[in-house]
Amino acid sequence: MSHNKVGDVQRLQGDLRQALRSYQAGLIIARKLAAADSANADWQRDLAVSYERVGVVLVPQGKLARALESFRTSLQIRKRLAATDPRNARWQRDMSVSQDRIGDVLRTQGHPGQTLMAYQASLEIRKRLAASDPENRTRRRDLSVSHNKIGDLARAQGDLFSALGSYRAGLVLIKDLTMSDPTNARWRRDLSVSHDRVGDVLRAQKELGPALNSYKAALSERQELVALDPNNAVGRRDLSVSHNKIAAVLRAQGDFQQALDSYRAGLVIAVRLAASDARNTRWQRDLSFTHERIGDVLIDLKQVSRALLSYRAGLVIRTRLAAVDPGNAVWQRDLAWSHWGLAKHGDRPRFRWGQVVAILKALDRKGRLAASDRKWIPVAEKNLIRASAQ
């Protein structure tokens, strides 16, 4: 078995360090072959793929600068190949993939301008490829992915108008693909995600009615997908997400009872997922948020005692997660907000405000507290003083 194939297996198993070693061993061989015959296009392409594999496994290890270097080296090789045969669609697509990977790293590093340039370069390639073969479904899906990436970037920068335009362009493409083959579960999931993206922007624009329609369209797709494959955990989580998004809009519209019903529909799914794999921290965290949101709606409905039960259920999960990995700043923050919600509604306020202050200050000392969250420290301290005086 080749080094790259071994690396692929190790990466799927989550052994990123060993996968990196395997990919690097494969890269050494690929370099030697490519250097021995620079005119051999297959060996040049293999070299580009080897650099890409190394970059892919560096990203989740947080080694972004090295990953970016690998992706850029891969792109340069692919550009040289594409220049020798501009009509080679495979090489053109390879370039678009490299631009996407470069853009993803740059976005994580906080370089929106450079990210946009990379994503737009990918988009232009994919537009040309799709136009040259309108019946090619892979190319049309690639194009929808590019629109979504640009939409994600615009949304993160607060440009909701541009984000909505990009998301809708992606939605049109994936909707057409799904209509051409309704049995393709991957495309149908893509369609549901596109509906969600459009709904998220509309919700941010306070267009609650249209947002609700988008979320319901996503829900409909996901219900059908889960009915076709009830054991698909990803599909079931997607369905839970849809219920939560619909509930959030209903709550914003003041329809608290319907919102509660939607959150509870999501809770049923979240409970089953969390119970099926106690080690899946993402599912555990999902469940904690659903409990918290149900608590929020129960407060809206003036059912404080029941709300506190939901908040406490979320707190139990978050306490457990924070204990598993005390260095996880996100989980520590989640824990602080659970204490905050309970303290605000009279549940052991002195103790809980103390917990909030301690957690936030500890995160701040370590440089792990977001700048936007620092303003909550004096608020919590003031509440702690008030609770201590009572």
Secondary structure, 3 states (H helix, E strand, C coil): CCHHHHHHHHHHCCCHHHHHHHHHHHHHHHHHHHHHCCCCHHHHHHHHHHHHHHHHHHHHHCCHHHHHHHHHHHHHHHHHHHHHCCCCHHHHHHHHHHHHHHHHHHHHHCCHHHHHHHHHHHHHHHHHHHHHCCCCHHHHHHHHHHHHHHHHHHHHCCCHHHHHHHHHHHHHHHHHHHHHCCCCHHHHHHHHHHHHHHHHHHHHCCCHHHHHHHHHHHHHHHHHHHHHCCCCHHHHHHHHHHHHHHHHHHHHCCCHHHHHHHHHHHHHHHHHHHHHCCCCHHHHHHHHHHHHHHHHHHHHCCCHHHHHHHHHHHHHHHHHHHHHCCCCHHHHHHHHHHHHHHHHCCCCHHHHHHHHHHHHHHHHHCCCCCHHHCCHHHHHHHHHHHHHHC
